[in-house]
Amino acid sequence: MSKTVNPEKHFEKAVKENCACYVLITCSEPNADGKMEVEMDYQGDETLAAFLVENASQVFDDRFHCRKSK
């Protein structure tokens, strides 16, 4: 299920044009205990960054509930 991605390609494309703010959340692979290191950084207005994270969370929640109801 784990998939390694090339973040540079996606990141450069996303922040290239007219980017007011971005939030970057990364994590390591889980260790033997199932724990992961999670890091977050953002550039731009802190309130806008919080808005982005909150709305992204809602998108994932909606997708999860949609899949669960099928």
Secondary structure, DSSP 8 states (H G I E B T S, - for coil): ------HHHHHHHHHHSS---EEEEEE----TTS---EEEEEES-HHHHHHHHHHHHHHHHHHHHHHHT-
